[in-house]
Amino acid sequence: ARSADDAARYLRTAQLFGGMATALAAAGRLYGDAGQPAEAADRLFRAGRALAAQGSAEQAIRDLRQALVFAEQAGAGPLKSLIESSIGSATRTE
């Protein structure tokens, strides 16, 4: 998961935002597999926001919904609210 985080940081610096979103989603899934739901929720939320900003609403909603599951598992109420809001925004642009 840390390697995917590193890749996301590099891609963001290089302004390769599509690749950054992919790396963030991969990191989120890896953190989820490792039993770290708070980290998974954060990465998938960031991936979803990046995808929504790029106009990839369907993919964004998928990652955001997965982030919501992890946020609920982690008991991350404030992040859960942000994710729910982002899902609503992405749904309206779909």
BAKOL-413136 format. One record per atom (N, C-alpha, C, O, CB): residue number from 1; x, y, z. Coordinates in nm, 2 decimals. Glycine has a CB too. Example, Ala and Ser with C-alpha at 12.3 -4.5 7.8 and 13.67 -1.06 7.14 Angstrom:
BEGIN
NODE; 1; 1.32; -0.57; 0.78 .
NODE; 1; 1.23; -0.45; 0.78 .
NODE; 1; 1.32; -0.33; 0.78 .
NODE; 1; 1.42; -0.33; 0.85 .
NODE; 1; 1.13; -0.45; 0.90 .
NODE; 2; 1.28; -0.22; 0.71 .
NODE; 2; 1.37; -0.11; 0.71 .
NODE; 2; 1.29; 0.00; 0.79 .
NODE; 2; 1.34; 0.11; 0.80 .
NODE; 2; 1.41; -0.06; 0.57 .
***
This chain:
BEGIN
NODE; 1; 0.08; -0.12; 0.00 .
NODE; 1; 0.00; 0.00; 0.00 .
NODE; 1; 0.09; 0.13; 0.00 .
NODE; 1; 0.05; 0.23; -0.06 .
NODE; 1; -0.09; 0.00; 0.12 .
NODE; 2; 0.20; 0.12; 0.07 .
NODE; 2; 0.29; 0.24; 0.08 .
NODE; 2; 0.34; 0.27; -0.06 .
NODE; 2; 0.36; 0.38; -0.10 .
NODE; 2; 0.40; 0.22; 0.18 .
NODE; 3; 0.37; 0.16; -0.14 .
NODE; 3; 0.42; 0.19; -0.27 .
NODE; 3; 0.32; 0.26; -0.36 .
NODE; 3; 0.36; 0.34; -0.44 .
NODE; 3; 0.46; 0.05; -0.34 .
NODE; 4; 0.20; 0.22; -0.35 .
NODE; 4; 0.09; 0.28; -0.42 .
NODE; 4; 0.07; 0.43; -0.37 .
NODE; 4; 0.05; 0.52; -0.46 .
NODE; 4; -0.04; 0.21; -0.41 .
NODE; 5; 0.09; 0.45; -0.24 .
NODE; 5; 0.09; 0.59; -0.19 .
NODE; 5; 0.20; 0.67; -0.25 .
NODE; 5; 0.18; 0.79; -0.30 .
NODE; 5; 0.10; 0.59; -0.04 .
NODE; 6; 0.32; 0.61; -0.26 .
NODE; 6; 0.43; 0.68; -0.32 .
NODE; 6; 0.41; 0.71; -0.47 .
NODE; 6; 0.44; 0.82; -0.51 .
NODE; 6; 0.56; 0.60; -0.30 .
NODE; 7; 0.35; 0.62; -0.54 .
NODE; 7; 0.32; 0.64; -0.68 .
NODE; 7; 0.22; 0.75; -0.69 .
NODE; 7; 0.23; 0.84; -0.78 .
NODE; 7; 0.27; 0.51; -0.74 .
NODE; 8; 0.12; 0.76; -0.61 .
NODE; 8; 0.02; 0.86; -0.62 .
NODE; 8; 0.08; 1.00; -0.59 .
NODE; 8; 0.05; 1.09; -0.66 .
NODE; 8; -0.09; 0.84; -0.51 .
NODE; 9; 0.17; 1.01; -0.50 .
NODE; 9; 0.24; 1.14; -0.47 .
NODE; 9; 0.32; 1.18; -0.59 .
NODE; 9; 0.31; 1.30; -0.63 .
NODE; 9; 0.33; 1.13; -0.35 .
NODE; 10; 0.39; 1.09; -0.65 .
NODE; 10; 0.47; 1.12; -0.77 .
NODE; 10; 0.39; 1.17; -0.88 .
NODE; 10; 0.41; 1.27; -0.95 .
NODE; 10; 0.56; 1.00; -0.81 .
NODE; 11; 0.28; 1.09; -0.91 .
NODE; 11; 0.19; 1.13; -1.02 .
NODE; 11; 0.12; 1.26; -1.00 .
NODE; 11; 0.10; 1.33; -1.09 .
NODE; 11; 0.09; 1.02; -1.04 .
NODE; 12; 0.09; 1.29; -0.87 .
NODE; 12; 0.03; 1.42; -0.84 .
NODE; 12; 0.13; 1.53; -0.87 .
NODE; 12; 0.09; 1.63; -0.93 .
NODE; 12; -0.02; 1.43; -0.69 .
NODE; 13; 0.25; 1.51; -0.83 .
NODE; 13; 0.35; 1.61; -0.85 .
NODE; 13; 0.37; 1.63; -1.00 .
NODE; 13; 0.40; 1.75; -1.05 .
NODE; 13; 0.49; 1.57; -0.78 .
NODE; 14; 0.37; 1.53; -1.07 .
NODE; 14; 0.38; 1.53; -1.22 .
NODE; 14; 0.25; 1.58; -1.29 .
NODE; 14; 0.25; 1.59; -1.41 .
NODE; 14; 0.43; 1.40; -1.27 .
NODE; 15; 0.15; 1.60; -1.22 .
NODE; 15; 0.02; 1.65; -1.27 .
NODE; 15; -0.04; 1.54; -1.36 .
NODE; 15; -0.11; 1.58; -1.46 .
NODE; 15; 0.03; 1.78; -1.34 .
NODE; 16; -0.02; 1.42; -1.33 .
NODE; 16; -0.08; 1.30; -1.40 .
NODE; 16; -0.19; 1.25; -1.32 .
NODE; 16; -0.18; 1.15; -1.25 .
NODE; 16; 0.03; 1.19; -1.43 .
NODE; 17; -0.30; 1.33; -1.32 .
NODE; 17; -0.41; 1.30; -1.22 .
NODE; 17; -0.49; 1.17; -1.25 .
NODE; 17; -0.54; 1.12; -1.15 .
NODE; 17; -0.50; 1.42; -1.23 .
NODE; 18; -0.50; 1.13; -1.37 .
NODE; 18; -0.56; 1.00; -1.40 .
NODE; 18; -0.49; 0.89; -1.33 .
NODE; 18; -0.54; 0.80; -1.27 .
NODE; 18; -0.58; 0.98; -1.55 .
NODE; 19; -0.36; 0.89; -1.35 .
NODE; 19; -0.27; 0.79; -1.29 .
NODE; 19; -0.27; 0.80; -1.13 .
NODE; 19; -0.27; 0.70; -1.06 .
NODE; 19; -0.13; 0.80; -1.34 .
NODE; 20; -0.28; 0.92; -1.09 .
NODE; 20; -0.28; 0.94; -0.94 .
NODE; 20; -0.41; 0.88; -0.88 .
NODE; 20; -0.40; 0.81; -0.78 .
NODE; 20; -0.28; 1.09; -0.91 .
NODE; 21; -0.52; 0.90; -0.95 .
NODE; 21; -0.65; 0.84; -0.90 .
NODE; 21; -0.64; 0.69; -0.90 .
NODE; 21; -0.69; 0.62; -0.81 .
NODE; 21; -0.77; 0.89; -0.99 .
NODE; 22; -0.58; 0.63; -1.00 .
NODE; 22; -0.57; 0.49; -1.01 .
NODE; 22; -0.48; 0.44; -0.89 .
NODE; 22; -0.51; 0.34; -0.83 .
NODE; 22; -0.51; 0.44; -1.14 .
NODE; 23; -0.37; 0.51; -0.87 .
NODE; 23; -0.28; 0.47; -0.76 .
NODE; 23; -0.34; 0.48; -0.62 .
NODE; 23; -0.32; 0.40; -0.54 .
NODE; 23; -0.15; 0.55; -0.77 .
NODE; 24; -0.42; 0.59; -0.61 .
NODE; 24; -0.49; 0.61; -0.48 .
NODE; 24; -0.59; 0.50; -0.46 .
NODE; 24; -0.60; 0.44; -0.34 .
NODE; 24; -0.56; 0.74; -0.47 .
NODE; 25; -0.67; 0.46; -0.56 .
NODE; 25; -0.76; 0.35; -0.55 .
NODE; 25; -0.70; 0.22; -0.51 .
NODE; 25; -0.74; 0.14; -0.43 .
NODE; 25; -0.85; 0.34; -0.68 .
NODE; 26; -0.58; 0.20; -0.58 .
NODE; 26; -0.51; 0.07; -0.55 .
NODE; 26; -0.46; 0.07; -0.41 .
NODE; 26; -0.47; -0.03; -0.34 .
NODE; 26; -0.39; 0.06; -0.65 .
NODE; 27; -0.41; 0.19; -0.36 .
NODE; 27; -0.37; 0.20; -0.22 .
NODE; 27; -0.48; 0.17; -0.13 .
NODE; 27; -0.47; 0.10; -0.03 .
NODE; 27; -0.30; 0.33; -0.19 .
NODE; 28; -0.60; 0.23; -0.16 .
NODE; 28; -0.72; 0.21; -0.07 .
NODE; 28; -0.75; 0.06; -0.06 .
NODE; 28; -0.79; 0.01; 0.05 .
NODE; 28; -0.83; 0.29; -0.13 .
NODE; 29; -0.75; -0.01; -0.17 .
NODE; 29; -0.79; -0.15; -0.17 .
NODE; 29; -0.69; -0.23; -0.09 .
NODE; 29; -0.72; -0.32; -0.02 .
NODE; 29; -0.80; -0.20; -0.32 .
NODE; 30; -0.56; -0.19; -0.11 .
NODE; 30; -0.45; -0.26; -0.03 .
NODE; 30; -0.47; -0.24; 0.12 .
NODE; 30; -0.45; -0.33; 0.20 .
NODE; 30; -0.32; -0.22; -0.09 .
NODE; 31; -0.49; -0.11; 0.15 .
NODE; 31; -0.51; -0.09; 0.30 .
NODE; 31; -0.64; -0.16; 0.35 .
NODE; 31; -0.64; -0.21; 0.46 .
NODE; 31; -0.53; 0.07; 0.32 .
NODE; 32; -0.74; -0.17; 0.27 .
NODE; 32; -0.86; -0.25; 0.31 .
NODE; 32; -0.83; -0.39; 0.33 .
NODE; 32; -0.87; -0.45; 0.43 .
NODE; 32; -0.97; -0.23; 0.21 .
NODE; 33; -0.75; -0.45; 0.24 .
NODE; 33; -0.71; -0.59; 0.25 .
NODE; 33; -0.62; -0.61; 0.37 .
NODE; 33; -0.62; -0.72; 0.43 .
NODE; 33; -0.63; -0.63; 0.12 .
NODE; 34; -0.55; -0.51; 0.41 .
NODE; 34; -0.46; -0.52; 0.53 .
NODE; 34; -0.53; -0.49; 0.66 .
NODE; 34; -0.47; -0.48; 0.77 .
NODE; 34; -0.34; -0.42; 0.51 .
NODE; 35; -0.66; -0.47; 0.65 .
NODE; 35; -0.74; -0.44; 0.78 .
NODE; 35; -0.72; -0.30; 0.83 .
NODE; 35; -0.73; -0.28; 0.95 .
NODE; 35; -0.70; -0.54; 0.88 .
NODE; 36; -0.69; -0.21; 0.75 .
NODE; 36; -0.68; -0.07; 0.79 .
NODE; 36; -0.79; 0.02; 0.72 .
NODE; 36; -0.76; 0.09; 0.63 .
NODE; 36; -0.54; -0.01; 0.75 .
NODE; 37; -0.91; 0.01; 0.77 .
NODE; 37; -1.02; 0.07; 0.70 .
NODE; 37; -1.02; 0.23; 0.70 .
NODE; 37; -1.06; 0.29; 0.60 .
NODE; 37; -1.15; 0.03; 0.77 .
NODE; 38; -0.96; 0.29; 0.80 .
NODE; 38; -0.95; 0.44; 0.79 .
NODE; 38; -0.86; 0.48; 0.68 .
NODE; 38; -0.89; 0.58; 0.61 .
NODE; 38; -0.89; 0.49; 0.93 .
NODE; 39; -0.74; 0.41; 0.66 .
NODE; 39; -0.65; 0.45; 0.55 .
NODE; 39; -0.72; 0.41; 0.42 .
NODE; 39; -0.70; 0.49; 0.32 .
NODE; 39; -0.52; 0.37; 0.57 .
NODE; 40; -0.79; 0.30; 0.41 .
NODE; 40; -0.86; 0.26; 0.29 .
NODE; 40; -0.96; 0.37; 0.25 .
NODE; 40; -0.97; 0.41; 0.14 .
NODE; 40; -0.92; 0.13; 0.31 .
NODE; 41; -1.04; 0.41; 0.35 .
NODE; 41; -1.14; 0.51; 0.32 .
NODE; 41; -1.08; 0.64; 0.27 .
NODE; 41; -1.13; 0.70; 0.17 .
NODE; 41; -1.23; 0.54; 0.45 .
NODE; 42; -0.98; 0.68; 0.33 .
NODE; 42; -0.91; 0.81; 0.29 .
NODE; 42; -0.86; 0.80; 0.15 .
NODE; 42; -0.89; 0.89; 0.07 .
NODE; 42; -0.79; 0.84; 0.38 .
NODE; 43; -0.79; 0.69; 0.11 .
NODE; 43; -0.74; 0.68; -0.02 .
NODE; 43; -0.85; 0.67; -0.13 .
NODE; 43; -0.84; 0.73; -0.23 .
NODE; 43; -0.64; 0.56; -0.03 .
NODE; 44; -0.95; 0.59; -0.10 .
NODE; 44; -1.06; 0.57; -0.20 .
NODE; 44; -1.14; 0.70; -0.21 .
NODE; 44; -1.19; 0.73; -0.32 .
NODE; 44; -1.15; 0.46; -0.16 .
NODE; 45; -1.15; 0.77; -0.10 .
NODE; 45; -1.22; 0.90; -0.11 .
NODE; 45; -1.15; 1.00; -0.20 .
NODE; 45; -1.20; 1.06; -0.29 .
NODE; 45; -1.24; 0.96; 0.03 .
NODE; 46; -1.02; 1.01; -0.18 .
NODE; 46; -0.93; 1.09; -0.26 .
NODE; 46; -0.93; 1.05; -0.41 .
NODE; 46; -0.94; 1.14; -0.50 .
NODE; 46; -0.79; 1.10; -0.21 .
NODE; 47; -0.93; 0.92; -0.43 .
NODE; 47; -0.94; 0.87; -0.57 .
NODE; 47; -1.07; 0.91; -0.63 .
NODE; 47; -1.08; 0.96; -0.75 .
NODE; 47; -0.92; 0.72; -0.57 .
NODE; 48; -1.18; 0.89; -0.56 .
NODE; 48; -1.31; 0.92; -0.61 .
NODE; 48; -1.33; 1.07; -0.64 .
NODE; 48; -1.38; 1.11; -0.75 .
NODE; 48; -1.42; 0.89; -0.51 .
NODE; 49; -1.28; 1.16; -0.56 .
NODE; 49; -1.28; 1.30; -0.58 .
NODE; 49; -1.20; 1.34; -0.71 .
NODE; 49; -1.25; 1.42; -0.79 .
NODE; 49; -1.23; 1.38; -0.46 .
NODE; 50; -1.09; 1.27; -0.72 .
NODE; 50; -1.00; 1.30; -0.84 .
NODE; 50; -1.08; 1.25; -0.97 .
NODE; 50; -1.07; 1.32; -1.07 .
NODE; 50; -0.87; 1.23; -0.83 .
NODE; 51; -1.14; 1.14; -0.96 .
NODE; 51; -1.21; 1.09; -1.08 .
NODE; 51; -1.33; 1.17; -1.11 .
NODE; 51; -1.35; 1.20; -1.23 .
NODE; 51; -1.25; 0.94; -1.05 .
NODE; 52; -1.40; 1.22; -1.01 .
NODE; 52; -1.52; 1.31; -1.04 .
NODE; 52; -1.47; 1.44; -1.10 .
NODE; 52; -1.54; 1.49; -1.19 .
NODE; 52; -1.59; 1.34; -0.90 .
NODE; 53; -1.36; 1.49; -1.06 .
NODE; 53; -1.31; 1.61; -1.11 .
NODE; 53; -1.27; 1.60; -1.26 .
NODE; 53; -1.27; 1.69; -1.34 .
NODE; 53; -1.19; 1.66; -1.03 .
NODE; 54; -1.23; 1.47; -1.30 .
NODE; 54; -1.19; 1.44; -1.43 .
NODE; 54; -1.31; 1.41; -1.52 .
NODE; 54; -1.30; 1.38; -1.64 .
NODE; 54; -1.09; 1.33; -1.44 .
NODE; 55; -1.43; 1.40; -1.46 .
NODE; 55; -1.55; 1.37; -1.54 .
NODE; 55; -1.58; 1.22; -1.55 .
NODE; 55; -1.66; 1.18; -1.62 .
NODE; 55; -1.54; 1.42; -1.67 .
NODE; 56; -1.51; 1.14; -1.47 .
NODE; 56; -1.53; 0.99; -1.47 .
NODE; 56; -1.63; 0.96; -1.35 .
NODE; 56; -1.59; 0.89; -1.25 .
NODE; 56; -1.40; 0.92; -1.45 .
NODE; 57; -1.75; 1.00; -1.36 .
NODE; 57; -1.85; 0.99; -1.26 .
NODE; 57; -1.88; 0.85; -1.21 .
NODE; 57; -1.88; 0.82; -1.10 .
NODE; 57; -1.98; 1.06; -1.30 .
NODE; 58; -1.89; 0.76; -1.31 .
NODE; 58; -1.92; 0.62; -1.28 .
NODE; 58; -1.81; 0.55; -1.19 .
NODE; 58; -1.84; 0.49; -1.09 .
NODE; 58; -1.94; 0.53; -1.40 .
NODE; 59; -1.69; 0.57; -1.24 .
NODE; 59; -1.58; 0.52; -1.16 .
NODE; 59; -1.56; 0.59; -1.03 .
NODE; 59; -1.53; 0.52; -0.93 .
NODE; 59; -1.44; 0.54; -1.24 .
NODE; 60; -1.59; 0.72; -1.02 .
NODE; 60; -1.58; 0.80; -0.90 .
NODE; 60; -1.68; 0.74; -0.80 .
NODE; 60; -1.65; 0.72; -0.68 .
NODE; 60; -1.60; 0.95; -0.92 .
NODE; 61; -1.80; 0.72; -0.84 .
NODE; 61; -1.91; 0.67; -0.75 .
NODE; 61; -1.87; 0.53; -0.70 .
NODE; 61; -1.89; 0.50; -0.58 .
NODE; 61; -2.04; 0.66; -0.82 .
NODE; 62; -1.81; 0.45; -0.78 .
NODE; 62; -1.77; 0.31; -0.74 .
NODE; 62; -1.67; 0.33; -0.62 .
NODE; 62; -1.68; 0.26; -0.52 .
NODE; 62; -1.71; 0.23; -0.85 .
NODE; 63; -1.57; 0.41; -0.64 .
NODE; 63; -1.46; 0.42; -0.54 .
NODE; 63; -1.52; 0.49; -0.42 .
NODE; 63; -1.48; 0.45; -0.30 .
NODE; 63; -1.34; 0.50; -0.60 .
NODE; 64; -1.60; 0.59; -0.43 .
NODE; 64; -1.66; 0.66; -0.32 .
NODE; 64; -1.75; 0.57; -0.24 .
NODE; 64; -1.75; 0.57; -0.11 .
NODE; 64; -1.74; 0.78; -0.37 .
NODE; 65; -1.83; 0.48; -0.30 .
NODE; 65; -1.91; 0.39; -0.23 .
NODE; 65; -1.82; 0.29; -0.15 .
NODE; 65; -1.86; 0.25; -0.04 .
NODE; 65; -2.00; 0.31; -0.32 .
NODE; 66; -1.71; 0.25; -0.21 .
NODE; 66; -1.62; 0.16; -0.14 .
NODE; 66; -1.56; 0.23; -0.02 .
NODE; 66; -1.54; 0.17; 0.09 .
NODE; 66; -1.51; 0.10; -0.23 .
NODE; 67; -1.53; 0.36; -0.04 .
NODE; 67; -1.47; 0.44; 0.07 .
NODE; 67; -1.57; 0.45; 0.18 .
NODE; 67; -1.53; 0.45; 0.30 .
NODE; 67; -1.43; 0.58; 0.01 .
NODE; 68; -1.70; 0.47; 0.15 .
NODE; 68; -1.80; 0.48; 0.25 .
NODE; 68; -1.81; 0.35; 0.34 .
NODE; 68; -1.82; 0.37; 0.46 .
NODE; 68; -1.94; 0.50; 0.19 .
NODE; 69; -1.80; 0.24; 0.28 .
NODE; 69; -1.80; 0.11; 0.35 .
NODE; 69; -1.68; 0.11; 0.45 .
NODE; 69; -1.70; 0.08; 0.57 .
NODE; 69; -1.79; -0.01; 0.26 .
NODE; 70; -1.56; 0.15; 0.41 .
NODE; 70; -1.45; 0.15; 0.49 .
NODE; 70; -1.46; 0.26; 0.60 .
NODE; 70; -1.42; 0.23; 0.72 .
NODE; 70; -1.32; 0.17; 0.41 .
NODE; 71; -1.51; 0.37; 0.57 .
NODE; 71; -1.53; 0.48; 0.67 .
NODE; 71; -1.63; 0.43; 0.78 .
NODE; 71; -1.60; 0.46; 0.90 .
NODE; 71; -1.59; 0.61; 0.60 .
NODE; 72; -1.73; 0.36; 0.74 .
NODE; 72; -1.82; 0.31; 0.84 .
NODE; 72; -1.75; 0.21; 0.93 .
NODE; 72; -1.77; 0.21; 1.05 .
NODE; 72; -1.95; 0.24; 0.77 .
NODE; 73; -1.67; 0.12; 0.87 .
NODE; 73; -1.60; 0.02; 0.95 .
NODE; 73; -1.50; 0.09; 1.05 .
NODE; 73; -1.48; 0.04; 1.16 .
NODE; 73; -1.52; -0.07; 0.86 .
NODE; 74; -1.44; 0.20; 1.00 .
NODE; 74; -1.35; 0.27; 1.09 .
NODE; 74; -1.41; 0.36; 1.19 .
NODE; 74; -1.35; 0.41; 1.28 .
NODE; 74; -1.25; 0.35; 1.00 .
NODE; 75; -1.54; 0.38; 1.18 .
NODE; 75; -1.61; 0.48; 1.27 .
NODE; 75; -1.57; 0.62; 1.24 .
NODE; 75; -1.56; 0.70; 1.33 .
NODE; 75; -1.58; 0.44; 1.41 .
NODE; 76; -1.54; 0.65; 1.12 .
NODE; 76; -1.49; 0.78; 1.08 .
NODE; 76; -1.61; 0.87; 1.03 .
NODE; 76; -1.63; 0.89; 0.92 .
NODE; 76; -1.38; 0.77; 0.96 .
NODE; 77; -1.68; 0.92; 1.13 .
NODE; 77; -1.80; 1.00; 1.10 .
NODE; 77; -1.78; 1.12; 1.02 .
NODE; 77; -1.85; 1.14; 0.92 .
NODE; 77; -1.86; 1.05; 1.23 .
NODE; 78; -1.68; 1.21; 1.04 .
NODE; 78; -1.66; 1.33; 0.96 .
NODE; 78; -1.63; 1.29; 0.82 .
NODE; 78; -1.68; 1.35; 0.72 .
NODE; 78; -1.55; 1.42; 1.02 .
NODE; 79; -1.54; 1.19; 0.80 .
NODE; 79; -1.50; 1.15; 0.66 .
NODE; 79; -1.62; 1.08; 0.60 .
NODE; 79; -1.65; 1.10; 0.48 .
NODE; 79; -1.39; 1.05; 0.67 .
NODE; 80; -1.70; 1.01; 0.67 .
NODE; 80; -1.82; 0.95; 0.61 .
NODE; 80; -1.92; 1.06; 0.56 .
NODE; 80; -1.97; 1.04; 0.45 .
NODE; 80; -1.90; 0.87; 0.72 .
NODE; 81; -1.93; 1.17; 0.63 .
NODE; 81; -2.02; 1.28; 0.58 .
NODE; 81; -1.96; 1.34; 0.45 .
NODE; 81; -2.04; 1.37; 0.36 .
NODE; 81; -2.03; 1.38; 0.69 .
NODE; 82; -1.83; 1.36; 0.44 .
NODE; 82; -1.77; 1.41; 0.32 .
NODE; 82; -1.79; 1.31; 0.20 .
NODE; 82; -1.81; 1.36; 0.09 .
NODE; 82; -1.62; 1.43; 0.35 .
NODE; 83; -1.77; 1.19; 0.23 .
NODE; 83; -1.79; 1.09; 0.12 .
NODE; 83; -1.93; 1.09; 0.07 .
NODE; 83; -1.96; 1.09; -0.05 .
NODE; 83; -1.75; 0.95; 0.17 .
NODE; 84; -2.03; 1.09; 0.16 .
NODE; 84; -2.17; 1.09; 0.12 .
NODE; 84; -2.20; 1.21; 0.04 .
NODE; 84; -2.27; 1.21; -0.06 .
NODE; 84; -2.26; 1.09; 0.25 .
NODE; 85; -2.15; 1.33; 0.08 .
NODE; 85; -2.17; 1.45; 0.00 .
NODE; 85; -2.10; 1.44; -0.14 .
NODE; 85; -2.16; 1.48; -0.24 .
NODE; 85; -2.10; 1.57; 0.07 .
NODE; 86; -1.99; 1.38; -0.15 .
NODE; 86; -1.92; 1.36; -0.27 .
NODE; 86; -1.99; 1.26; -0.36 .
NODE; 86; -2.00; 1.28; -0.49 .
NODE; 86; -1.78; 1.31; -0.25 .
NODE; 87; -2.05; 1.16; -0.31 .
NODE; 87; -2.13; 1.07; -0.38 .
NODE; 87; -2.25; 1.14; -0.45 .
NODE; 87; -2.28; 1.12; -0.56 .
NODE; 87; -2.18; 0.95; -0.30 .
NODE; 88; -2.32; 1.22; -0.36 .
NODE; 88; -2.43; 1.30; -0.42 .
NODE; 88; -2.39; 1.39; -0.53 .
NODE; 88; -2.46; 1.41; -0.63 .
NODE; 88; -2.49; 1.39; -0.31 .
NODE; 89; -2.27; 1.46; -0.52 .
NODE; 89; -2.22; 1.55; -0.62 .
NODE; 89; -2.19; 1.47; -0.75 .
NODE; 89; -2.22; 1.51; -0.86 .
NODE; 89; -2.10; 1.63; -0.57 .
NODE; 90; -2.12; 1.36; -0.73 .
NODE; 90; -2.08; 1.28; -0.85 .
NODE; 90; -2.21; 1.22; -0.92 .
NODE; 90; -2.21; 1.20; -1.04 .
NODE; 90; -1.99; 1.16; -0.81 .
NODE; 91; -2.31; 1.18; -0.84 .
NODE; 91; -2.43; 1.13; -0.90 .
NODE; 91; -2.50; 1.23; -0.98 .
NODE; 91; -2.56; 1.20; -1.09 .
NODE; 91; -2.53; 1.08; -0.79 .
NODE; 92; -2.50; 1.36; -0.94 .
NODE; 92; -2.56; 1.46; -1.02 .
NODE; 92; -2.49; 1.49; -1.15 .
NODE; 92; -2.56; 1.54; -1.24 .
NODE; 92; -2.57; 1.59; -0.93 .
NODE; 93; -2.37; 1.46; -1.16 .
NODE; 93; -2.29; 1.49; -1.28 .
NODE; 93; -2.29; 1.37; -1.37 .
NODE; 93; -2.24; 1.38; -1.49 .
NODE; 93; -2.15; 1.53; -1.25 .
NODE; 94; -2.34; 1.26; -1.33 .
NODE; 94; -2.34; 1.13; -1.40 .
NODE; 94; -2.42; 1.14; -1.53 .
NODE; 94; -2.43; 1.05; -1.60 .
NODE; 94; -2.38; 1.01; -1.32 .
***
